[in-house]
């Protein structure tokens, strides 16, 4: 199975799409399907691979980059509509 996303760091709870991913399509990293996209994901955008509860941090590069403003489901696009800057960061 061909990859359509990549994970930067083992600690990350999101991956980055390397090509458009359609709703219902598997998100594949290192040849392994991780989850199914719950909505269309554009290339270059981030998608959650685990549930991120409201107020919890989103990790990319092994570091917290933003905080969830609501629960983000696995397979959901992770962007400004469901995250905010980490207070005090």
Order of alpha helices (4+ residues) and beta strands (2+ residues): beta-beta-beta-beta-beta-beta-beta-beta-beta
